[in-house]
Amino acid sequence: MSEAIPEKYVDLLEKPAFGSLGTLMKDGSPQVTPVWLDYDGHYIRFNSALGRVKDKNVRRDPRVSITVLDPANPYRYLEIRGRVVEITQNGADDHINKLSQKYLGKPVYPFRQPGEVRVTYKIEPEKVSSMG
């Protein structure tokens, strides 16, 4: 069941604050990676390249958590537990460029590798915790 992001914490998803994405490895151990993210009013979205560890993990087990700390006050944070409900390559190049503008001020993602295939993931929030 989906849970709404509290309005007083939506700004954390709109500013260039990094998320710490937790996924589960094949053996059940946790794996955490910093990610760029955005929010479409319902889903938390992040972007990666096809075949990376987080990509493999969420395809096998869609349960994830993501924590976003306020860059101005790390005691203010938002933690979301949920499931990746959509994985798509459609629009993923535009999405990484949008995130590049948000996080780097550059309209085109500058770190693309030859042959890299970008993927966008949508997380449906199921449990939301916050502080600060």
Secondary structure, DSSP 4 states (H G I P E B T S, - for coil): ---PPPGGGHHHHHSSPPEEEEEE-TTS-EEEEEE-EEE-SS-EEEEEETTSHHHHHHHH--EEEEEEEETTEEEEEEEEEEEEEEEE-TTHHHHHHHHHHHHHS-SS-TTPPTT--EEEEEEEEEEEEEE-
